[in-house]
Amino acid sequence: MPKMKTRKAYAKRFKFTGTGKLKYKKQGLRHILTKKSTKRKRNLRHAGILSVAETKRAKSLLPYG
């Protein structure tokens, strides 16, 4: 049986934590930052955790994660 292919777009955007959850960088911190509040920008710095339902789908796209 051939190897399963990893979806490279997902592999670049998501990393597995030690407990098997998926973390990702939040959107909205690249440009047009002047109109965003300091609190909003500060909260965007932290990594986001993917929901359980989305994690199940993503694990099929990242078979060797």
N, CA, C, O and CB atoms as a CASP TS submission, in Angstrom:
PFRMAT TS
TARGET T0000
AUTHOR 0000-0000-0000
METHOD Language model
MODEL 1
PARENT N/A
ATOM      1  N   MET     1       0.842  -1.182   0.000  1.00  0.00           N
ATOM      2  CA  MET     1       0.000   0.000   0.000  1.00  0.00           C
ATOM      3  C   MET     1       0.887   1.245   0.000  1.00  0.00           C
ATOM      4  O   MET     1       1.833   1.313   0.785  1.00  0.00           O
ATOM      5  CB  MET     1      -0.958  -0.002   1.222  1.00  0.00           C
ATOM      6  N   PRO     2       0.611   2.226  -0.853  1.00  0.00           N
ATOM      7  CA  PRO     2       1.454   3.417  -0.916  1.00  0.00           C
ATOM      8  C   PRO     2       1.287   4.299   0.324  1.00  0.00           C
ATOM      9  O   PRO     2       0.324   4.177   1.081  1.00  0.00           O
ATOM     10  CB  PRO     2       1.130   4.220  -2.171  1.00  0.00           C
ATOM     11  N   LYS     3       2.250   5.178   0.497  1.00  0.00           N
ATOM     12  CA  LYS     3       2.191   6.119   1.611  1.00  0.00           C
ATOM     13  C   LYS     3       1.051   7.109   1.399  1.00  0.00           C
ATOM     14  O   LYS     3       0.682   7.424   0.268  1.00  0.00           O
ATOM     15  CB  LYS     3       3.533   6.866   1.767  1.00  0.00           C
ATOM     16  N   MET     4       0.503   7.590   2.507  1.00  0.00           N
ATOM     17  CA  MET     4      -0.522   8.629   2.431  1.00  0.00           C
ATOM     18  C   MET     4       0.170   9.979   2.272  1.00  0.00           C
ATOM     19  O   MET     4       1.236  10.209   2.844  1.00  0.00           O
ATOM     20  CB  MET     4      -1.442   8.614   3.700  1.00  0.00           C
ATOM     21  N   LYS     5      -0.439  10.866   1.497  1.00  0.00           N
ATOM     22  CA  LYS     5       0.161  12.176   1.281  1.00  0.00           C
ATOM     23  C   LYS     5      -0.355  13.181   2.308  1.00  0.00           C
ATOM     24  O   LYS     5      -1.540  13.206   2.638  1.00  0.00           O
ATOM     25  CB  LYS     5      -0.130  12.670  -0.142  1.00  0.00           C
ATOM     26  N   THR     6       0.556  13.998   2.799  1.00  0.00           N
ATOM     27  CA  THR     6       0.216  15.071   3.720  1.00  0.00           C
ATOM     28  C   THR     6      -0.229  16.282   2.920  1.00  0.00           C
ATOM     29  O   THR     6       0.403  16.630   1.923  1.00  0.00           O
ATOM     30  CB  THR     6       1.415  15.424   4.638  1.00  0.00           C
ATOM     31  N   ARG     7      -1.317  16.934   3.345  1.00  0.00           N
ATOM     32  CA  ARG     7      -1.725  18.184   2.703  1.00  0.00           C
ATOM     33  C   ARG     7      -0.780  19.275   3.172  1.00  0.00           C
ATOM     34  O   ARG     7      -0.838  19.696   4.328  1.00  0.00           O
ATOM     35  CB  ARG     7      -3.218  18.545   3.033  1.00  0.00           C
ATOM     36  N   LYS     8       0.086  19.734   2.284  1.00  0.00           N
ATOM     37  CA  LYS     8       1.149  20.669   2.657  1.00  0.00           C
ATOM     38  C   LYS     8       0.604  22.018   3.130  1.00  0.00           C
ATOM     39  O   LYS     8       1.226  22.672   3.968  1.00  0.00           O
ATOM     40  CB  LYS     8       2.084  20.881   1.479  1.00  0.00           C
ATOM     41  N   ALA     9      -0.544  22.441   2.608  1.00  0.00           N
ATOM     42  CA  ALA     9      -1.130  23.705   3.051  1.00  0.00           C
ATOM     43  C   ALA     9      -1.496  23.632   4.538  1.00  0.00           C
ATOM     44  O   ALA     9      -1.303  24.597   5.278  1.00  0.00           O
ATOM     45  CB  ALA     9      -2.379  24.048   2.205  1.00  0.00           C
ATOM     46  N   TYR    10      -2.023  22.489   4.964  1.00  0.00           N
ATOM     47  CA  TYR    10      -2.355  22.301   6.383  1.00  0.00           C
ATOM     48  C   TYR    10      -1.096  22.162   7.219  1.00  0.00           C
ATOM     49  O   TYR    10      -1.023  22.694   8.327  1.00  0.00           O
ATOM     50  CB  TYR    10      -3.247  21.068   6.572  1.00  0.00           C
ATOM     51  N   ALA    11      -0.100  21.448   6.694  1.00  0.00           N
ATOM     52  CA  ALA    11       1.128  21.217   7.450  1.00  0.00           C
ATOM     53  C   ALA    11       1.860  22.522   7.746  1.00  0.00           C
ATOM     54  O   ALA    11       2.529  22.644   8.772  1.00  0.00           O
ATOM     55  CB  ALA    11       2.044  20.269   6.687  1.00  0.00           C
ATOM     56  N   LYS    12       1.732  23.495   6.848  1.00  0.00           N
ATOM     57  CA  LYS    12       2.402  24.776   7.059  1.00  0.00           C
ATOM     58  C   LYS    12       1.663  25.651   8.068  1.00  0.00           C
ATOM     59  O   LYS    12       2.272  26.518   8.693  1.00  0.00           O
ATOM     60  CB  LYS    12       2.536  25.515   5.740  1.00  0.00           C
ATOM     61  N   ARG    13       0.366  25.435   8.232  1.00  0.00           N
ATOM     62  CA  ARG    13      -0.448  26.319   9.061  1.00  0.00           C
ATOM     63  C   ARG    13      -0.718  25.796  10.464  1.00  0.00           C
ATOM     64  O   ARG    13      -1.014  26.584  11.363  1.00  0.00           O
ATOM     65  CB  ARG    13      -1.740  26.569   8.385  1.00  0.00           C
ATOM     66  N   PHE    14      -0.625  24.503  10.671  1.00  0.00           N
ATOM     67  CA  PHE    14      -0.994  23.907  11.949  1.00  0.00           C
ATOM     68  C   PHE    14       0.147  23.077  12.525  1.00  0.00           C
ATOM     69  O   PHE    14       0.909  22.450  11.789  1.00  0.00           O
ATOM     70  CB  PHE    14      -2.239  23.043  11.789  1.00  0.00           C
ATOM     71  N   LYS    15       0.252  23.082  13.863  1.00  0.00           N
ATOM     72  CA  LYS    15       1.227  22.254  14.575  1.00  0.00           C
ATOM     73  C   LYS    15       0.485  21.509  15.675  1.00  0.00           C
ATOM     74  O   LYS    15      -0.445  22.047  16.276  1.00  0.00           O
ATOM     75  CB  LYS    15       2.403  23.118  15.166  1.00  0.00           C
ATOM     76  N   PHE    16       0.892  20.279  15.938  1.00  0.00           N
ATOM     77  CA  PHE    16       0.282  19.492  16.998  1.00  0.00           C
ATOM     78  C   PHE    16       0.906  19.846  18.334  1.00  0.00           C
ATOM     79  O   PHE    16       2.116  20.049  18.430  1.00  0.00           O
ATOM     80  CB  PHE    16       0.430  17.992  16.717  1.00  0.00           C
ATOM     81  N   THR    17       0.071  19.921  19.370  1.00  0.00           N
ATOM     82  CA  THR    17       0.575  20.095  20.729  1.00  0.00           C
ATOM     83  C   THR    17       0.892  18.706  21.282  1.00  0.00           C
ATOM     84  O   THR    17       0.645  17.699  20.618  1.00  0.00           O
ATOM     85  CB  THR    17      -0.466  20.856  21.642  1.00  0.00           C
ATOM     86  N   GLY    18       1.428  18.653  22.471  1.00  0.00           N
ATOM     87  CA  GLY    18       1.767  17.375  23.083  1.00  0.00           C
ATOM     88  C   GLY    18       0.559  16.509  23.377  1.00  0.00           C
ATOM     89  O   GLY    18       0.671  15.284  23.422  1.00  0.00           O
ATOM     90  N   THR    19      -0.607  17.136  23.579  1.00  0.00           N
ATOM     91  CA  THR    19      -1.810  16.372  23.898  1.00  0.00           C
ATOM     92  C   THR    19      -2.645  16.048  22.659  1.00  0.00           C
ATOM     93  O   THR    19      -3.727  15.472  22.774  1.00  0.00           O
ATOM     94  CB  THR    19      -2.654  17.136  24.895  1.00  0.00           C
ATOM     95  N   GLY    20      -2.143  16.419  21.461  1.00  0.00           N
ATOM     96  CA  GLY    20      -2.840  16.069  20.236  1.00  0.00           C
ATOM     97  C   GLY    20      -3.764  17.137  19.688  1.00  0.00           C
ATOM     98  O   GLY    20      -4.443  16.918  18.685  1.00  0.00           O
ATOM     99  N   LYS    21      -3.798  18.300  20.340  1.00  0.00           N
ATOM    100  CA  LYS    21      -4.606  19.393  19.814  1.00  0.00           C
ATOM    101  C   LYS    21      -3.822  20.093  18.704  1.00  0.00           C
ATOM    102  O   LYS    21      -2.608  19.919  18.589  1.00  0.00           O
ATOM    103  CB  LYS    21      -4.997  20.399  20.945  1.00  0.00           C
ATOM    104  N   LEU    22      -4.518  20.880  17.891  1.00  0.00           N
ATOM    105  CA  LEU    22      -3.860  21.615  16.816  1.00  0.00           C
ATOM    106  C   LEU    22      -3.851  23.098  17.139  1.00  0.00           C
ATOM    107  O   LEU    22      -4.887  23.677  17.464  1.00  0.00           O
ATOM    108  CB  LEU    22      -4.558  21.360  15.467  1.00  0.00           C
ATOM    109  N   LYS    23      -2.674  23.712  17.048  1.00  0.00           N
ATOM    110  CA  LYS    23      -2.574  25.148  17.271  1.00  0.00           C
ATOM    111  C   LYS    23      -2.223  25.830  15.961  1.00  0.00           C
ATOM    112  O   LYS    23      -1.618  25.229  15.073  1.00  0.00           O
ATOM    113  CB  LYS    23      -1.522  25.474  18.360  1.00  0.00           C
ATOM    114  N   TYR    24      -2.613  27.096  15.854  1.00  0.00           N
ATOM    115  CA  TYR    24      -2.411  27.856  14.632  1.00  0.00           C
ATOM    116  C   TYR    24      -2.198  29.325  14.975  1.00  0.00           C
ATOM    117  O   TYR    24      -2.547  29.775  16.066  1.00  0.00           O
ATOM    118  CB  TYR    24      -3.608  27.686  13.674  1.00  0.00           C
ATOM    119  N   LYS    25      -1.622  30.067  14.035  1.00  0.00           N
ATOM    120  CA  LYS    25      -1.449  31.511  14.222  1.00  0.00           C
ATOM    121  C   LYS    25      -2.736  32.204  13.799  1.00  0.00           C
ATOM    122  O   LYS    25      -3.294  31.915  12.741  1.00  0.00           O
ATOM    123  CB  LYS    25      -0.224  32.056  13.405  1.00  0.00           C
ATOM    124  N   LYS    26      -3.198  33.120  14.640  1.00  0.00           N
ATOM    125  CA  LYS    26      -4.444  33.825  14.354  1.00  0.00           C
ATOM    126  C   LYS    26      -4.255  34.825  13.219  1.00  0.00           C
ATOM    127  O   LYS    26      -3.164  35.356  13.013  1.00  0.00           O
ATOM    128  CB  LYS    26      -4.955  34.540  15.608  1.00  0.00           C
ATOM    129  N   GLN    27      -5.328  35.066  12.497  1.00  0.00           N
ATOM    130  CA  GLN    27      -5.297  36.007  11.380  1.00  0.00           C
ATOM    131  C   GLN    27      -5.487  37.431  11.863  1.00  0.00           C
ATOM    132  O   GLN    27      -5.928  37.664  12.989  1.00  0.00           O
ATOM    133  CB  GLN    27      -6.369  35.656  10.354  1.00  0.00           C
ATOM    134  N   GLY    28      -5.153  38.382  11.005  1.00  0.00           N
ATOM    135  CA  GLY    28      -5.468  39.773  11.264  1.00  0.00           C
ATOM    136  C   GLY    28      -4.349  40.586  11.874  1.00  0.00           C
ATOM    137  O   GLY    28      -4.604  41.659  12.420  1.00  0.00           O
ATOM    138  N   LEU    29      -3.119  40.113  11.800  1.00  0.00           N
ATOM    139  CA  LEU    29      -2.019  40.853  12.430  1.00  0.00           C
ATOM    140  C   LEU    29      -0.921  41.184  11.408  1.00  0.00           C
ATOM    141  O   LEU    29       0.240  41.364  11.774  1.00  0.00           O
ATOM    142  CB  LEU    29      -1.424  40.037  13.602  1.00  0.00           C
ATOM    143  N   ARG    30      -1.295  41.262  10.138  1.00  0.00           N
ATOM    144  CA  ARG    30      -0.309  41.525   9.089  1.00  0.00           C
ATOM    145  C   ARG    30      -0.273  42.987   8.662  1.00  0.00           C
ATOM    146  O   ARG    30       0.803  43.576   8.557  1.00  0.00           O
ATOM    147  CB  ARG    30      -0.596  40.661   7.889  1.00  0.00           C
ATOM    148  N   HIS    31      -1.424  43.567   8.419  1.00  0.00           N
ATOM    149  CA  HIS    31      -1.470  44.960   7.966  1.00  0.00           C
ATOM    150  C   HIS    31      -2.780  45.587   8.425  1.00  0.00           C
ATOM    151  O   HIS    31      -3.635  44.910   8.997  1.00  0.00           O
ATOM    152  CB  HIS    31      -1.326  45.055   6.413  1.00  0.00           C
ATOM    153  N   ILE    32      -2.933  46.898   8.169  1.00  0.00           N
ATOM    154  CA  ILE    32      -4.075  47.689   8.640  1.00  0.00           C
ATOM    155  C   ILE    32      -4.191  47.552  10.168  1.00  0.00           C
ATOM    156  O   ILE    32      -5.246  47.203  10.698  1.00  0.00           O
ATOM    157  CB  ILE    32      -5.403  47.227   7.937  1.00  0.00           C
ATOM    158  N   LEU    33      -3.095  47.832  10.844  1.00  0.00           N
ATOM    159  CA  LEU    33      -3.046  47.651  12.300  1.00  0.00           C
ATOM    160  C   LEU    33      -3.419  48.917  13.066  1.00  0.00           C
ATOM    161  O   LEU    33      -3.681  48.855  14.267  1.00  0.00           O
ATOM    162  CB  LEU    33      -1.661  47.202  12.716  1.00  0.00           C
ATOM    163  N   THR    34      -3.446  50.057  12.391  1.00  0.00           N
ATOM    164  CA  THR    34      -3.678  51.314  13.114  1.00  0.00           C
ATOM    165  C   THR    34      -5.093  51.413  13.654  1.00  0.00           C
ATOM    166  O   THR    34      -5.306  52.010  14.710  1.00  0.00           O
ATOM    167  CB  THR    34      -3.400  52.497  12.209  1.00  0.00           C
ATOM    168  N   LYS    35      -6.054  50.847  12.961  1.00  0.00           N
ATOM    169  CA  LYS    35      -7.440  50.942  13.434  1.00  0.00           C
ATOM    170  C   LYS    35      -7.788  49.885  14.469  1.00  0.00           C
ATOM    171  O   LYS    35      -8.865  49.940  15.064  1.00  0.00           O
ATOM    172  CB  LYS    35      -8.388  50.827  12.271  1.00  0.00           C
ATOM    173  N   LYS    36      -6.902  48.925  14.697  1.00  0.00           N
ATOM    174  CA  LYS    36      -7.166  47.877  15.688  1.00  0.00           C
ATOM    175  C   LYS    36      -6.644  48.317  17.043  1.00  0.00           C
ATOM    176  O   LYS    36      -5.589  48.943  17.145  1.00  0.00           O
ATOM    177  CB  LYS    36      -6.517  46.534  15.266  1.00  0.00           C
ATOM    178  N   SER    37      -7.391  47.981  18.077  1.00  0.00           N
ATOM    179  CA  SER    37      -6.996  48.398  19.418  1.00  0.00           C
ATOM    180  C   SER    37      -5.795  47.581  19.899  1.00  0.00           C
ATOM    181  O   SER    37      -5.515  46.495  19.393  1.00  0.00           O
ATOM    182  CB  SER    37      -8.176  48.248  20.399  1.00  0.00           C
ATOM    183  N   THR    38      -5.104  48.129  20.877  1.00  0.00           N
ATOM    184  CA  THR    38      -3.931  47.458  21.441  1.00  0.00           C
ATOM    185  C   THR    38      -4.324  46.127  22.059  1.00  0.00           C
ATOM    186  O   THR    38      -3.605  45.137  21.927  1.00  0.00           O
ATOM    187  CB  THR    38      -3.247  48.348  22.490  1.00  0.00           C
ATOM    188  N   LYS    39      -5.468  46.106  22.737  1.00  0.00           N
ATOM    189  CA  LYS    39      -5.947  44.868  23.358  1.00  0.00           C
ATOM    190  C   LYS    39      -6.223  43.798  22.313  1.00  0.00           C
ATOM    191  O   LYS    39      -5.894  42.627  22.507  1.00  0.00           O
ATOM    192  CB  LYS    39      -7.212  45.136  24.178  1.00  0.00           C
ATOM    193  N   ARG    40      -6.828  44.204  21.207  1.00  0.00           N
ATOM    194  CA  ARG    40      -7.148  43.249  20.137  1.00  0.00           C
ATOM    195  C   ARG    40      -5.876  42.682  19.512  1.00  0.00           C
ATOM    196  O   ARG    40      -5.795  41.482  19.252  1.00  0.00           O
ATOM    197  CB  ARG    40      -8.012  43.924  19.054  1.00  0.00           C
ATOM    198  N   LYS    41      -4.880  43.544  19.269  1.00  0.00           N
ATOM    199  CA  LYS    41      -3.614  43.088  18.682  1.00  0.00           C
ATOM    200  C   LYS    41      -2.856  42.183  19.644  1.00  0.00           C
ATOM    201  O   LYS    41      -2.221  41.215  19.225  1.00  0.00           O
ATOM    202  CB  LYS    41      -2.740  44.287  18.294  1.00  0.00           C
ATOM    203  N   ARG    42      -2.923  42.498  20.923  1.00  0.00           N
ATOM    204  CA  ARG    42      -2.244  41.684  21.933  1.00  0.00           C
ATOM    205  C   ARG    42      -2.848  40.287  21.989  1.00  0.00           C
ATOM    206  O   ARG    42      -2.122  39.300  22.105  1.00  0.00           O
ATOM    207  CB  ARG    42      -2.327  42.355  23.317  1.00  0.00           C
ATOM    208  N   ASN    43      -4.183  40.199  21.907  1.00  0.00           N
ATOM    209  CA  ASN    43      -4.841  38.894  21.941  1.00  0.00           C
ATOM    210  C   ASN    43      -4.606  38.080  20.672  1.00  0.00           C
ATOM    211  O   ASN    43      -4.671  36.851  20.706  1.00  0.00           O
ATOM    212  CB  ASN    43      -6.323  39.075  22.155  1.00  0.00           C
ATOM    213  N   LEU    44      -4.337  38.745  19.564  1.00  0.00           N
ATOM    214  CA  LEU    44      -4.061  38.041  18.314  1.00  0.00           C
ATOM    215  C   LEU    44      -2.666  37.418  18.297  1.00  0.00           C
ATOM    216  O   LEU    44      -2.390  36.546  17.473  1.00  0.00           O
ATOM    217  CB  LEU    44      -4.211  38.992  17.141  1.00  0.00           C
ATOM    218  N   ARG    45      -1.783  37.857  19.200  1.00  0.00           N
ATOM    219  CA  ARG    45      -0.428  37.309  19.229  1.00  0.00           C
ATOM    220  C   ARG    45      -0.403  35.851  19.666  1.00  0.00           C
ATOM    221  O   ARG    45       0.442  35.076  19.217  1.00  0.00           O
ATOM    222  CB  ARG    45       0.444  38.130  20.154  1.00  0.00           C
ATOM    223  N   HIS    46      -1.329  35.480  20.540  1.00  0.00           N
ATOM    224  CA  HIS    46      -1.330  34.132  21.099  1.00  0.00           C
ATOM    225  C   HIS    46      -1.850  33.129  20.084  1.00  0.00           C
ATOM    226  O   HIS    46      -2.698  33.457  19.255  1.00  0.00           O
ATOM    227  CB  HIS    46      -2.174  34.078  22.373  1.00  0.00           C
ATOM    228  N   ALA    47      -1.347  31.923  20.150  1.00  0.00           N
ATOM    229  CA  ALA    47      -1.786  30.872  19.228  1.00  0.00           C
ATOM    230  C   ALA    47      -3.212  30.465  19.538  1.00  0.00           C
ATOM    231  O   ALA    47      -3.631  30.447  20.695  1.00  0.00           O
ATOM    232  CB  ALA    47      -0.856  29.650  19.307  1.00  0.00           C
ATOM    233  N   GLY    48      -3.953  30.137  18.489  1.00  0.00           N
ATOM    234  CA  GLY    48      -5.314  29.644  18.650  1.00  0.00           C
ATOM    235  C   GLY    48      -5.319  28.129  18.693  1.00  0.00           C
ATOM    236  O   GLY    48      -4.416  27.490  18.154  1.00  0.00           O
ATOM    237  N   ILE    49      -6.321  27.550  19.325  1.00  0.00           N
ATOM    238  CA  ILE    49      -6.478  26.096  19.392  1.00  0.00           C
ATOM    239  C   ILE    49      -7.698  25.730  18.556  1.00  0.00           C
ATOM    240  O   ILE    49      -8.774  26.305  18.724  1.00  0.00           O
ATOM    241  CB  ILE    49      -6.630  25.593  20.884  1.00  0.00           C
ATOM    242  N   LEU    50      -7.523  24.779  17.664  1.00  0.00           N
ATOM    243  CA  LEU    50      -8.612  24.348  16.794  1.00  0.00           C
ATOM    244  C   LEU    50      -9.664  23.597  17.602  1.00  0.00           C
ATOM    245  O   LEU    50      -9.333  22.881  18.547  1.00  0.00           O
ATOM    246  CB  LEU    50      -8.077  23.463  15.652  1.00  0.00           C
ATOM    247  N   SER    51     -10.934  23.760  17.229  1.00  0.00           N
ATOM    248  CA  SER    51     -12.015  23.074  17.935  1.00  0.00           C
ATOM    249  C   SER    51     -11.932  21.572  17.699  1.00  0.00           C
ATOM    250  O   SER    51     -11.252  21.116  16.780  1.00  0.00           O
ATOM    251  CB  SER    51     -13.386  23.611  17.487  1.00  0.00           C
ATOM    252  N   VAL    52     -12.628  20.810  18.531  1.00  0.00           N
ATOM    253  CA  VAL    52     -12.588  19.345  18.457  1.00  0.00           C
ATOM    254  C   VAL    52     -13.123  18.851  17.120  1.00  0.00           C
ATOM    255  O   VAL    52     -12.559  17.932  16.526  1.00  0.00           O
ATOM    256  CB  VAL    52     -13.396  18.725  19.607  1.00  0.00           C
ATOM    257  N   ALA    53     -14.215  19.459  16.640  1.00  0.00           N
ATOM    258  CA  ALA    53     -14.811  19.040  15.372  1.00  0.00           C
ATOM    259  C   ALA    53     -13.864  19.298  14.201  1.00  0.00           C
ATOM    260  O   ALA    53     -13.727  18.457  13.312  1.00  0.00           O
ATOM    261  CB  ALA    53     -16.138  19.768  15.143  1.00  0.00           C
ATOM    262  N   GLU    54     -13.214  20.456  14.203  1.00  0.00           N
ATOM    263  CA  GLU    54     -12.281  20.779  13.130  1.00  0.00           C
ATOM    264  C   GLU    54     -11.010  19.941  13.229  1.00  0.00           C
ATOM    265  O   GLU    54     -10.398  19.625  12.209  1.00  0.00           O
ATOM    266  CB  GLU    54     -11.934  22.264  13.162  1.00  0.00           C
ATOM    267  N   THR    55     -10.608  19.579  14.439  1.00  0.00           N
ATOM    268  CA  THR    55      -9.408  18.772  14.627  1.00  0.00           C
ATOM    269  C   THR    55      -9.574  17.394  14.010  1.00  0.00           C
ATOM    270  O   THR    55      -8.629  16.857  13.432  1.00  0.00           O
ATOM    271  CB  THR    55      -9.079  18.644  16.109  1.00  0.00           C
ATOM    272  N   LYS    56     -10.763  16.815  14.125  1.00  0.00           N
ATOM    273  CA  LYS    56     -11.019  15.498  13.528  1.00  0.00           C
ATOM    274  C   LYS    56     -10.828  15.540  12.023  1.00  0.00           C
ATOM    275  O   LYS    56     -10.250  14.621  11.443  1.00  0.00           O
ATOM    276  CB  LYS    56     -12.439  15.019  13.863  1.00  0.00           C
ATOM    277  N   ARG    57     -11.310  16.599  11.386  1.00  0.00           N
ATOM    278  CA  ARG    57     -11.152  16.737   9.937  1.00  0.00           C
ATOM    279  C   ARG    57      -9.685  16.959   9.567  1.00  0.00           C
ATOM    280  O   ARG    57      -9.191  16.387   8.595  1.00  0.00           O
ATOM    281  CB  ARG    57     -12.013  17.901   9.411  1.00  0.00           C
ATOM    282  N   ALA    58      -8.999  17.783  10.338  1.00  0.00           N
ATOM    283  CA  ALA    58      -7.617  18.128  10.027  1.00  0.00           C
ATOM    284  C   ALA    58      -6.683  16.930  10.203  1.00  0.00           C
ATOM    285  O   ALA    58      -5.687  16.815   9.488  1.00  0.00           O
ATOM    286  CB  ALA    58      -7.155  19.283  10.907  1.00  0.00           C
ATOM    287  N   LYS    59      -6.990  16.043  11.139  1.00  0.00           N
ATOM    288  CA  LYS    59      -6.120  14.888  11.362  1.00  0.00           C
ATOM    289  C   LYS    59      -6.104  13.953  10.158  1.00  0.00           C
ATOM    290  O   LYS    59      -5.117  13.253   9.932  1.00  0.00           O
ATOM    291  CB  LYS    59      -6.568  14.124  12.603  1.00  0.00           C
ATOM    292  N   SER    60      -7.195  13.937   9.378  1.00  0.00           N
ATOM    293  CA  SER    60      -7.195  13.114   8.171  1.00  0.00           C
ATOM    294  C   SER    60      -6.330  13.732   7.082  1.00  0.00           C
ATOM    295  O   SER    60      -5.828  13.025   6.208  1.00  0.00           O
ATOM    296  CB  SER    60      -8.620  12.922   7.659  1.00  0.00           C
ATOM    297  N   LEU    61      -6.153  15.065   7.133  1.00  0.00           N
ATOM    298  CA  LEU    61      -5.316  15.759   6.162  1.00  0.00           C
ATOM    299  C   LEU    61      -3.854  15.770   6.572  1.00  0.00           C
ATOM    300  O   LEU    61      -2.973  16.028   5.751  1.00  0.00           O
ATOM    301  CB  LEU    61      -5.802  17.174   5.974  1.00  0.00           C
ATOM    302  N   LEU    62      -3.596  15.488   7.852  1.00  0.00           N
ATOM    303  CA  LEU    62      -2.223  15.406   8.373  1.00  0.00           C
ATOM    304  C   LEU    62      -2.003  14.009   8.943  1.00  0.00           C
ATOM    305  O   LEU    62      -1.967  13.846  10.163  1.00  0.00           O
ATOM    306  CB  LEU    62      -1.958  16.505   9.467  1.00  0.00           C
ATOM    307  N   PRO    63      -1.857  13.004   8.094  1.00  0.00           N
ATOM    308  CA  PRO    63      -1.835  11.626   8.586  1.00  0.00           C
ATOM    309  C   PRO    63      -0.638  11.277   9.476  1.00  0.00           C
ATOM    310  O   PRO    63      -0.736  10.380  10.313  1.00  0.00           O
ATOM    311  CB  PRO    63      -1.856  10.701   7.428  1.00  0.00           C
ATOM    312  N   TYR    64       0.484  11.971   9.305  1.00  0.00           N
ATOM    313  CA  TYR    64       1.679  11.623  10.074  1.00  0.00           C
ATOM    314  C   TYR    64       1.991  12.664  11.144  1.00  0.00           C
ATOM    315  O   TYR    64       3.140  12.787  11.568  1.00  0.00           O
ATOM    316  CB  TYR    64       2.874  11.468   9.143  1.00  0.00           C
ATOM    317  N   GLY    65       0.990  13.408  11.581  1.00  0.00           N
ATOM    318  CA  GLY    65       1.200  14.463  12.567  1.00  0.00           C
ATOM    319  C   GLY    65       1.348  13.952  13.968  1.00  0.00           C
ATOM    320  O   GLY    65       1.531  14.739  14.897  1.00  0.00           O
TER
END
